[in-house]
């Protein structure tokens, strides 16, 4: 059926609403098909979102129940999921509490490398990894870990100060007085930073430098 053309006097006799009703009357099949397609699309989007939410909730629950023994297999399925870092930190803490410091350090390092991890959690994970190395008796690894944290914490004075002090402390413990002095000097040079999180380590470093200058850590002659 040819579409009726409305113009001239007939156009003037009809209002916009009446002309719309005429158009719908002539094109009702097209309107029905279009409406059906819109409904299908909307329902499909809602269904997809619902399925995705259920899958995400199920995966989060699986991560929450994961143990250090099966976490790697679970995390490998969706390594970039934001809940993976939380699961890794949880398992790392469990291993650390159980005295499995080498495994805990490895898990903390993996957590620090997770995509999308915040700077605060990343620095915390790296610092815990350094602590695990010391607890495991791996002093050289601990020194390297603390030094790496200090070097990478340019935007966080408290972390930078603590990591530098801990690196110096470990060097002093292992008889590396020049290295310890250099580390303590870096922290002490931060001055009166006005940040309670850093002031403690600045003060401790200054005390350590004074003790070194006083000869408290000088090698004893045999």
HUKA-V459582 format. One record per pair of residues at least 6 apart in sequence whose C-alpha atoms are under 6 Angstrom apart, sorted by the first residue. I is the first residue (numbers start at 1). GAP is how many residues later the second one is. Records with the same first field share a line. If there is no record, write none. Layout:
BEGIN
I = GAP + GAP
END
This chain:
BEGIN
63 = 24
68 = 23
80 = 35
85 = 26
88 = 23
92 = 12 + 15 + 16
95 = 9
96 = 8
101 = 31 + 35
105 = 24 + 27
108 = 17 + 21
112 = 10 + 13
130 = 12 + 15 + 16
133 = 9
134 = 8
143 = 24
146 = 17 + 21
147 = 20
150 = 10 + 13 + 14
153 = 7
158 = 39 + 40
161 = 26 + 37 + 40
162 = 39
164 = 19
165 = 19
168 = 12 + 15 + 16
171 = 9
172 = 8
184 = 21
187 = 15
188 = 14 + 17 + 18
END
